[in-house]
Every structure is written in C-alpha cells, then in structure tokens.
Amino acid sequence: MLYLIGLGLGDATDITVKGLQAVKSCSRVYLEAYTSILTVGKEALEEYYGKQLILADRDLVEQGADEILKDADMTDVAFLVVGDPFGATTHSDLVLRAVNAGIPYKVIHNASIMNAVGCCGLQLYNFGETVSLVFWTETWRPESFYDKICKNRAAGLHTLCLLDIKVKEQSIENMMRGKKIYEPPRFMTVAQAADQLIQIIQRRREEGEELGLLTAETICSMHANVLVNANETLRQLLSCDLSAPLHSLVVTGQLHPLEVDMLRLNAEPNSLQHLHMIDSSTYMS
C-alpha cells in the first residue's frame, strides 16, 4: 500500500491521528522536500513519529518514482507531503504510477494554504483562480499571473498568490556542464511579489494600456506560514518585512462588510482608506 499523507502547515504535531498511525505502520517513509517546507526540521519529525525519514527531492520524485514504489505491492510505504497530498501535480503523477503498477494507495488529507487562507478573514467561496508568482530572470519575465489577478478582480473575486520556491535548482551553466552543483534555496517574499506586480502595472501604463483593475492602492493580505497576516496596500507591501518563509499573498476583490471588519483586525494604519462602497453592501479598493 502507498500512503500519501498530508502533514498540515505547522509543526510535527499537525499530522492527523490517522496519518500518524499510518506512518508508524510503514516500512519506508519518504518526506517530500521541494514543493514546500515545514517550520521544523526532519529530525523533529523523526523524533515525533518514531520513524526514520528518507528525503525525497525533485530528482527522486520526478525521475526515480520507481524507487519510492519499490515493493509497495507487498509492504506499506508512506509519502509525506507538507500541507495536503494533492497540493502539487507531481503527487498526482505518483498516484497514477502506483495504479499502473497495480499498487493500492490511500490518501490521508490535511490542511493546506488553499483552505487555511481563510484565516485572513476573506470568505473562501469568494476566491477565484489561484495563481503562482515566479521569480523573474534577466531573460524571462512572464506576466500571465497579473492577467489572471485582473480577471478575478473583474469578477469581484479574491486571488490567492502562491510565491515561488527554488530548492535544489541548478544554474544553466552547471546544467550545460553536467555538474551536480545546486544553487542556494530561495523563497519569494511578499515584498518581491509586490515589486513584480507594480513593475507590470507601471510598464503597461507607459505603453498606454488602460488600467484600473489592479493598482498600487489595491488592498492585499499577506501571510507568513499562515501564522502572521497583515493587510496593506500593494504599494505598502514593497517595504514589508515578514518572518521566515513560506510567504503567500492575497489580492482582494469585492469585499463584503464582514470581510472588511475582519481585515481591519490586522490592518496597518491608513491601509484601508482606499476602500470605497460600490453598492449598499460591497466594498472595493
């Protein structure tokens, strides 16, 4: 049996009772280590679970899945994922490989940023398409995430922005030379995300594009490990300094008065002054 087990978003104790029981019953336990990170290290998990963990990096999961699935038709193997098991398409691929190999599987869910984002006070059913903001390079500066945010805003919907993670990445030079040398880990901050969005706004304004769906005064909610959240304008986010990663960002759409009241609980002074009523029960920034 292959178990895909979500670990939640906090520390070692966030695993569910069902998940912990499954871990203890498995002969091998893999910890996926590249689509997200926990607030505690591998050693803390091993101590709490009473099991030795095998780190599963990108190469192992994407190219060595057969090693993970080895003998899983005869013994129990666990694959641990920060958040919920289906937070990344790679994990769906692992399930399909197991099915094709005749290996039964079981999924044990947990909290992920996709539902825990409700801690900011915005109603989950008012969210539109989730977007990913990636690190720009000198030669690659995609803007599709900006267009999706604007599309959500046009429909009055909030946007959860997942910020880029670079773990065990190789430079182009080292890849071309065949050297297994990896760059230091990088995690996009809310300030970096805000800077890229504002650069897009400024560039499109200079090109004469009619703007208004997303501006530097749009209210956003920022999060660090889903434990710290504050609400400021996109412009104010340029100078924000949150705690350690992972960070996420929510760009607001139309706001119900209850959502506004919740945002005020963690709002910086003057950050909500740009809100205006568009009808008797709806605000917009």
ChimeraX attribute file (.defattr): number of C-alpha atoms within 10 A of each C-alpha:
attribute: neighborCount
match mode: 1-to-1
recipient: residues
	/A:1	19
	/A:2	24
	/A:3	23
	/A:4	26
	/A:5	28
	/A:6	25
	/A:7	28
	/A:8	23
	/A:9	25
	/A:10	18
	/A:11	15
	/A:12	20
	/A:13	15
	/A:14	17
	/A:15	26
	/A:16	17
	/A:17	10
	/A:18	11
	/A:19	21
	/A:20	18
	/A:21	12
	/A:22	19
	/A:23	26
	/A:24	14
	/A:25	14
	/A:26	18
	/A:27	13
	/A:28	18
	/A:29	24
	/A:30	20
	/A:31	20
	/A:32	22
	/A:33	20
	/A:34	20
	/A:35	16
	/A:36	19
	/A:37	19
	/A:38	20
	/A:39	13
	/A:40	11
	/A:41	11
	/A:42	16
	/A:43	13
	/A:44	13
	/A:45	20
	/A:46	14
	/A:47	11
	/A:48	11
	/A:49	17
	/A:50	12
	/A:51	17
	/A:52	16
	/A:53	20
	/A:54	16
	/A:55	17
	/A:56	20
	/A:57	18
	/A:58	17
	/A:59	11
	/A:60	14
	/A:61	21
	/A:62	14
	/A:63	10
	/A:64	13
	/A:65	16
	/A:66	16
	/A:67	11
	/A:68	21
	/A:69	22
	/A:70	14
	/A:71	14
	/A:72	24
	/A:73	16
	/A:74	9
	/A:75	14
	/A:76	20
	/A:77	25
	/A:78	28
	/A:79	26
	/A:80	26
	/A:81	28
	/A:82	26
	/A:83	25
	/A:84	22
	/A:85	26
	/A:86	18
	/A:87	17
	/A:88	12
	/A:89	9
	/A:90	14
	/A:91	18
	/A:92	13
	/A:93	14
	/A:94	20
	/A:95	21
	/A:96	13
	/A:97	15
	/A:98	22
	/A:99	13
	/A:100	10
	/A:101	14
	/A:102	12
	/A:103	18
	/A:104	15
	/A:105	18
	/A:106	13
	/A:107	17
	/A:108	18
	/A:109	20
	/A:110	21
	/A:111	19
	/A:112	19
	/A:113	19
	/A:114	14
	/A:115	10
	/A:116	15
	/A:117	21
	/A:118	14
	/A:119	16
	/A:120	22
	/A:121	17
	/A:122	23
	/A:123	15
	/A:124	15
	/A:125	9
	/A:126	17
	/A:127	21
	/A:128	19
	/A:129	14
	/A:130	16
	/A:131	18
	/A:132	14
	/A:133	23
	/A:134	20
	/A:135	18
	/A:136	12
	/A:137	8
	/A:138	5
	/A:139	6
	/A:140	9
	/A:141	12
	/A:142	13
	/A:143	14
	/A:144	11
	/A:145	17
	/A:146	19
	/A:147	13
	/A:148	16
	/A:149	26
	/A:150	21
	/A:151	17
	/A:152	23
	/A:153	22
	/A:154	15
	/A:155	14
	/A:156	20
	/A:157	22
	/A:158	27
	/A:159	24
	/A:160	24
	/A:161	21
	/A:162	21
	/A:163	21
	/A:164	21
	/A:165	22
	/A:166	17
	/A:167	19
	/A:168	17
	/A:169	17
	/A:170	17
	/A:171	13
	/A:172	9
	/A:173	10
	/A:174	13
	/A:175	13
	/A:176	9
	/A:177	9
	/A:178	10
	/A:179	11
	/A:180	11
	/A:181	13
	/A:182	13
	/A:183	12
	/A:184	10
	/A:185	11
	/A:186	14
	/A:187	18
	/A:188	19
	/A:189	27
	/A:190	28
	/A:191	21
	/A:192	18
	/A:193	23
	/A:194	23
	/A:195	18
	/A:196	19
	/A:197	20
	/A:198	19
	/A:199	11
	/A:200	16
	/A:201	18
	/A:202	15
	/A:203	11
	/A:204	13
	/A:205	12
	/A:206	10
	/A:207	8
	/A:208	8
	/A:209	11
	/A:210	9
	/A:211	12
	/A:212	13
	/A:213	16
	/A:214	23
	/A:215	17
	/A:216	20
	/A:217	17
	/A:218	22
	/A:219	27
	/A:220	28
	/A:221	25
	/A:222	26
	/A:223	24
	/A:224	18
	/A:225	19
	/A:226	20
	/A:227	12
	/A:228	14
	/A:229	21
	/A:230	19
	/A:231	25
	/A:232	22
	/A:233	24
	/A:234	27
	/A:235	20
	/A:236	18
	/A:237	25
	/A:238	18
	/A:239	13
	/A:240	16
	/A:241	10
	/A:242	19
	/A:243	13
	/A:244	11
	/A:245	21
	/A:246	22
	/A:247	25
	/A:248	25
	/A:249	26
	/A:250	24
	/A:251	23
	/A:252	24
	/A:253	28
	/A:254	23
	/A:255	25
	/A:256	18
	/A:257	14
	/A:258	14
	/A:259	16
	/A:260	19
	/A:261	14
	/A:262	15
	/A:263	23
	/A:264	16
	/A:265	13
	/A:266	16
	/A:267	20
	/A:268	14
	/A:269	10
	/A:270	9
	/A:271	19
	/A:272	20
	/A:273	11
	/A:274	13
	/A:275	17
	/A:276	12
	/A:277	14
	/A:278	12
	/A:279	8
	/A:280	8
	/A:281	11
	/A:282	17
	/A:283	19
	/A:284	19
	/A:285	23
